[in-house]
Structures are given as structure tokens and as C-alpha cells.
């Protein structure tokens, strides 16, 4: 009864958020619940789902060696590109925060532009082309480091690391902009008080004044970077194909796409999606607990 009374009392507010809640329910909540249900079924989109219980999850972790491989690739992406791009975004935003507004705007555009032009993968395909005309092969052969070209995007020994490099190039996105905005809204009086209390340099200001004030931006940036690093797929498919040779650079998302849109094993694909969702959720919880220690609240 309390909920009904609250809705009546704040009906204008509920009415304003109703369109968002409707879209959220249709395009987020229902698909998530459907995926969880379908993960316990055998469903090929042609016949009704058949309940199989935990069979898909048992197959994932005990019988599917390729899934273990792509899961390892995903964690490599997450724990390399995630923290690196996160700290790179933060320190670049910190670096440009002291410039005047015009120079800061130009530098922000320069650093943010790769995420705007991220779909121009043919540039990287040319740079890492597997023949002697590729830029990397051409330079290394001209310097005498290589005697013959390396097929960077097809060789299982190299393709994962090439894609990690490209993903880092793409990583200065919304989190970087949030950091730039956060640095422009710091309480300047705290810096004056810190100088009186004995803070002597910018690094002490960073750890004792700046970071505690930027807890919301730090959390937002962490969530965005975690989502980006766990959700790497487009760059993998564009440069390495679907699947990559020997699944050497495939991630959980590309493996999900393979089973969901190529093989139409929707039950198994849903199980893969649920595992990815749980991994991202747990990682977000850990990051939130760590950042909470530095919050001023």
C-alpha cells in the first residue's frame, strides 16, 4: 500500500520517468530475463525451446575447450586494455586540465578522435598488412629486422596483441570526457587549504584532493572501460575475422555471435551471455568497492 501511496503522491515524477522505464523494460530487462531462461534450454529458433537444465553450463566449462580459450582472451583484454586505458584516460585528462580552454579543447578533440573514427579499421589493416606493402612489415624489412613479411592479422602468435594495440587506440571515449569535465569542476578552495596544510606538489594534490573529489567520474569511467574491455568484438571481427585463426584472438562476445547468429544455437549462446554478464557484474562490484575507499562521501 505504501508504494501505491508514494506513486499517487509523486505521480508527476513517475510520469516523467515512465517513457525511460518502458524502454528500459522492453530493450534491457526483458532481453536479460529471456537470456537467463533460454540459457537453460536447447533452442535453435525453428523449434520451441526444450528445457535441458544445467547442460549448457556444464558443456561450457567442462566440455568446450574453445570457450575456455576465448574466456582467457577476454580476461587478457579486460585486465590489460581496461586498466591501461582507464589510467591513460585519467592522466591525459589530468595533464591537459591546466591548459587554457582553447588549447584544452583542441587536445581533448585530438585524444578523443580515435573513438569517433574507430570504425576506420582499414587503416590498421593496412598498417599490419601481411605482405611486404604493409607499413610495419615494410619498415621492419627495410631496417633488416625481418627477412620476410609476417601475417600479423592471421598468425595466432601475433593477432591478439595487434588487436590489443588497436583497442587501446580506441579506448579514450566517454570515460576520458568525464574525467576532463571532472577536472574542471573541482573545488579550488580545497587546493588553497591543502597548500596551507603542507601539500607541496601536484602529485600530493592528485592523491589527497583531486581523486577524492572525482569519485563519481572515476566510477563512471571504470564502468565504461569495463564494459568496453569485456565487450570487445567489432575490432576483432574487422581485423581477424569471425572466427580468428585457431580462435587465437576471439573473445566471449565474438564466440557468442558465432553461436547465436551463425550456428543459431540460441540456448548455448544465451548461456555464454549470462556468464559474461556475471563476470562484468562481479568486476564492477570489485571496482566500486575499491573506488569507495577514495570517495569523500
C-alpha positions as CSV (number, residue, x, y, z in Angstrom):
1,X,0.0,0.0,0.0
2,X,2.9,2.3,0.7
3,X,4.1,2.0,-2.9
4,X,0.7,3.0,-4.3
5,X,0.5,6.0,-2.0
6,X,4.0,7.0,-3.0
7,X,3.1,6.8,-6.7
8,X,0.0,8.9,-6.1
9,X,2.0,11.5,-4.1
10,X,4.7,11.7,-6.8
11,X,2.7,10.9,-9.9
12,X,4.3,13.8,-11.9
13,X,7.8,12.4,-11.2
14,X,6.7,8.8,-12.1
15,X,5.0,10.1,-15.2
16,X,8.3,11.7,-16.4
17,X,10.4,8.6,-15.9
18,X,7.7,6.3,-17.4
19,X,9.0,6.5,-21.0
20,X,12.5,5.6,-19.9
21,X,11.3,2.8,-17.7
22,X,9.1,1.5,-20.6
23,X,12.1,1.5,-23.0
24,X,14.4,0.0,-20.3
25,X,12.0,-2.8,-19.6
26,X,11.4,-3.6,-23.3
27,X,15.0,-3.4,-24.6
28,X,17.0,-4.3,-21.4
29,X,15.1,-6.1,-18.7
30,X,13.0,-8.4,-20.8
31,X,16.0,-9.5,-23.0
32,X,18.2,-10.2,-19.9
33,X,15.4,-12.3,-18.3
34,X,14.8,-14.1,-21.6
35,X,18.5,-14.8,-22.0
36,X,18.7,-16.3,-18.5
37,X,15.7,-18.5,-19.3
38,X,17.0,-19.6,-22.7
39,X,20.4,-20.5,-21.2
40,X,18.7,-23.5,-19.6
41,X,17.2,-24.6,-22.9
42,X,18.1,-26.1,-26.3
43,X,16.7,-23.5,-28.8
44,X,17.5,-23.2,-32.5
45,X,14.9,-20.5,-33.4
46,X,13.0,-23.0,-35.5
47,X,11.6,-25.2,-32.8
48,X,10.2,-24.4,-29.3
49,X,12.8,-24.2,-26.6
50,X,13.5,-27.5,-24.9
51,X,14.4,-27.5,-21.2
52,X,17.9,-29.0,-20.6
53,X,18.7,-27.6,-17.2
54,X,22.4,-27.0,-16.5
55,X,23.5,-28.9,-19.6
56,X,24.7,-25.7,-21.4
57,X,26.8,-24.6,-18.5
58,X,28.3,-28.0,-17.9
59,X,29.2,-28.1,-21.6
60,X,30.7,-24.6,-21.4
61,X,33.1,-25.3,-18.5
62,X,33.7,-29.0,-18.8
63,X,33.5,-29.9,-22.5
64,X,34.1,-26.8,-24.5
65,X,37.9,-26.1,-24.7
66,X,37.4,-23.3,-27.1
67,X,35.2,-21.4,-24.7
68,X,37.9,-21.6,-22.0
69,X,40.3,-20.2,-24.6
70,X,38.1,-17.3,-25.6
71,X,37.4,-16.7,-21.9
72,X,41.1,-16.4,-21.3
73,X,41.4,-14.0,-24.3
74,X,38.6,-11.9,-22.8
75,X,40.2,-11.6,-19.4
76,X,43.5,-10.7,-21.2
77,X,41.6,-7.9,-23.0
78,X,39.8,-6.8,-19.8
79,X,42.9,-6.8,-17.5
80,X,45.3,-5.2,-20.0
81,X,43.2,-2.8,-22.0
82,X,40.8,-2.0,-19.2
83,X,43.3,-0.7,-16.5
84,X,45.7,0.7,-19.1
85,X,43.0,2.7,-21.0
86,X,41.5,3.8,-17.6
87,X,44.7,5.2,-16.2
88,X,45.7,6.6,-19.6
89,X,42.3,8.5,-19.8
90,X,42.7,9.8,-16.3
91,X,46.3,11.0,-16.6
92,X,45.8,12.6,-20.0
93,X,42.7,14.4,-18.7
94,X,44.8,15.5,-15.7
95,X,47.7,16.6,-17.9
96,X,45.5,18.9,-20.1
97,X,43.4,20.3,-17.3
98,X,45.9,23.1,-16.6
99,X,45.9,24.4,-20.2
100,X,43.8,27.4,-21.2
101,X,40.3,26.5,-22.5
102,X,41.1,26.7,-26.3
103,X,44.2,24.5,-26.1
104,X,42.4,22.1,-23.8
105,X,39.5,21.8,-26.3
106,X,41.9,21.1,-29.1
107,X,43.8,18.5,-27.1
108,X,40.6,16.9,-26.0
109,X,39.4,16.6,-29.6
110,X,42.8,15.1,-30.6
111,X,42.7,12.4,-27.8
112,X,39.0,11.7,-28.3
113,X,39.1,11.5,-32.1
114,X,40.2,7.8,-32.3
115,X,36.9,6.7,-30.6
116,X,35.0,8.8,-33.2
117,X,36.9,7.3,-36.1
118,X,37.1,3.8,-34.6
119,X,35.3,2.1,-37.4
120,X,38.1,3.0,-39.9
121,X,39.7,-0.3,-39.4
122,X,41.1,-0.4,-42.9
123,X,43.8,1.9,-41.7
124,X,45.0,-0.7,-39.2
125,X,44.5,-3.4,-41.7
126,X,46.9,-1.5,-44.0
127,X,49.4,-0.9,-41.2
128,X,49.5,-4.5,-40.2
129,X,49.0,-6.0,-43.7
130,X,50.6,-9.4,-44.0
131,X,52.5,-8.6,-47.2
132,X,55.6,-6.5,-47.9
133,X,53.4,-3.4,-48.6
134,X,52.1,-3.2,-45.0
135,X,53.7,-0.3,-43.1
136,X,55.0,-2.4,-40.2
137,X,56.4,-5.2,-42.4
138,X,57.9,-2.6,-44.8
139,X,59.7,-0.7,-42.1
140,X,61.0,-3.8,-40.3
141,X,62.2,-5.3,-43.6
142,X,63.9,-2.0,-44.6
143,X,65.7,-1.9,-41.2
144,X,66.8,-5.5,-41.7
145,X,64.9,-6.8,-38.6
146,X,62.7,-9.1,-40.8
147,X,63.7,-11.1,-43.8
148,X,60.1,-11.8,-44.9
149,X,56.8,-10.3,-44.0
150,X,54.7,-11.5,-41.1
151,X,51.0,-12.1,-41.4
152,X,50.1,-10.1,-38.3
153,X,46.4,-10.5,-38.6
154,X,46.3,-14.2,-39.3
155,X,49.3,-15.6,-37.3
156,X,47.9,-16.9,-33.9
157,X,51.1,-15.7,-32.2
158,X,50.5,-12.0,-33.1
159,X,46.9,-11.3,-33.9
160,X,45.8,-11.0,-30.2
161,X,48.4,-8.4,-29.4
162,X,47.8,-6.4,-32.6
163,X,44.1,-6.2,-31.6
164,X,45.0,-5.1,-28.1
165,X,47.1,-2.3,-29.6
166,X,44.2,-1.2,-31.7
167,X,41.7,-1.4,-28.8
168,X,44.0,0.8,-26.7
169,X,43.9,3.3,-29.6
170,X,40.1,3.3,-29.4
171,X,39.9,3.5,-25.6
172,X,39.8,7.2,-25.0
173,X,36.0,7.5,-25.1
174,X,33.2,8.7,-22.8
175,X,35.3,8.0,-19.6
176,X,38.0,10.4,-20.9
177,X,35.4,13.1,-21.4
178,X,34.0,12.5,-17.9
179,X,37.5,13.0,-16.5
180,X,38.1,16.1,-18.4
181,X,34.8,17.6,-17.2
182,X,35.5,16.4,-13.6
183,X,38.8,18.2,-13.5
184,X,37.1,21.5,-14.5
185,X,34.6,21.3,-11.5
186,X,37.0,20.7,-8.6
187,X,36.6,22.9,-5.5
188,X,39.6,25.3,-5.8
189,X,39.3,26.3,-2.2
190,X,40.4,22.8,-1.2
191,X,43.7,23.3,-3.0
192,X,44.4,26.5,-1.2
193,X,43.6,24.8,2.1
194,X,45.9,21.9,1.1
195,X,48.7,24.3,0.4
196,X,48.3,25.7,3.9
197,X,48.3,22.2,5.4
198,X,51.5,21.2,3.8
199,X,50.7,19.8,0.4
200,X,53.8,20.7,-1.8
201,X,53.3,19.3,-5.3
202,X,50.8,18.2,-7.9
203,X,51.1,14.5,-7.1
204,X,50.1,15.1,-3.5
205,X,47.2,17.3,-4.7
206,X,46.2,14.5,-7.0
207,X,46.0,11.8,-4.3
208,X,44.8,13.8,-1.4
209,X,42.4,16.4,-3.0
210,X,41.6,15.6,-6.6
211,X,40.9,11.9,-6.5
212,X,38.5,12.1,-3.5
213,X,36.5,14.8,-5.3
214,X,36.2,12.8,-8.5
215,X,34.7,9.6,-7.2
216,X,31.6,9.9,-9.4
217,X,33.7,10.4,-12.6
218,X,36.1,7.6,-11.5
219,X,33.2,5.2,-11.1
220,X,31.6,6.2,-14.4
221,X,34.9,5.8,-16.2
222,X,35.5,2.4,-14.6
223,X,32.1,1.1,-15.7
224,X,32.6,2.4,-19.2
225,X,36.1,0.9,-19.5
226,X,35.0,-2.4,-18.1
227,X,32.1,-2.6,-20.5
228,X,34.4,-1.7,-23.4
229,X,37.1,-4.2,-22.5
230,X,34.7,-7.1,-21.8
231,X,32.7,-6.3,-24.9
232,X,35.5,-6.2,-27.5
233,X,34.1,-7.7,-30.7
234,X,33.9,-5.3,-33.6
235,X,37.6,-4.7,-33.9
236,X,38.3,-8.5,-33.6
237,X,35.9,-9.4,-36.4
238,X,37.0,-6.5,-38.6
239,X,40.8,-7.3,-38.4
240,X,40.9,-11.0,-37.5
241,X,37.7,-12.4,-39.0
242,X,35.0,-14.5,-37.4
243,X,36.4,-16.7,-36.0
244,X,40.0,-15.7,-35.9
245,X,42.5,-18.4,-36.8
246,X,42.5,-21.1,-34.1
247,X,40.3,-18.7,-32.1
248,X,43.6,-17.0,-31.0
249,X,42.0,-13.6,-30.6
250,X,38.3,-14.4,-30.2
251,X,36.5,-13.1,-27.1
252,X,33.4,-14.2,-25.3
253,X,31.3,-11.8,-27.3
254,X,32.6,-13.0,-30.7
255,X,32.1,-16.6,-29.6
256,X,28.5,-15.6,-28.6
257,X,28.0,-14.0,-32.0
258,X,29.3,-17.2,-33.7
259,X,26.9,-19.4,-31.9
260,X,23.9,-17.0,-31.9
261,X,24.0,-15.6,-35.4
262,X,25.9,-18.2,-37.4
263,X,25.0,-21.5,-35.8
264,X,21.7,-20.4,-34.3
265,X,22.3,-22.3,-31.1
266,X,20.5,-19.7,-29.1
267,X,20.3,-21.6,-25.8
268,X,24.1,-22.1,-25.8
269,X,24.7,-18.5,-26.9
270,X,22.4,-17.3,-24.0
271,X,24.5,-19.4,-21.5
272,X,27.6,-17.6,-22.9
273,X,25.9,-14.2,-22.5
274,X,24.9,-15.0,-18.9
275,X,28.5,-16.0,-18.0
276,X,29.7,-12.7,-19.5
277,X,27.1,-10.7,-17.6
278,X,28.1,-12.3,-14.3
279,X,31.8,-11.6,-14.9
280,X,31.1,-8.0,-15.7
281,X,28.8,-7.6,-12.7
282,X,31.3,-9.0,-10.3
283,X,34.1,-6.9,-11.8
284,X,32.0,-3.8,-11.4
285,X,31.3,-4.7,-7.8
286,X,35.0,-5.1,-7.1
287,X,35.9,-1.8,-8.8
288,X,33.1,0.0,-6.9
289,X,34.4,-1.3,-3.6
290,X,38.0,-0.1,-4.4
291,X,36.9,3.4,-5.5
292,X,34.6,3.8,-2.5
293,X,37.8,3.9,-0.3
294,X,38.8,7.1,-2.1
295,X,35.4,8.8,-2.1
296,X,34.8,11.8,0.1
297,X,31.3,10.6,0.9
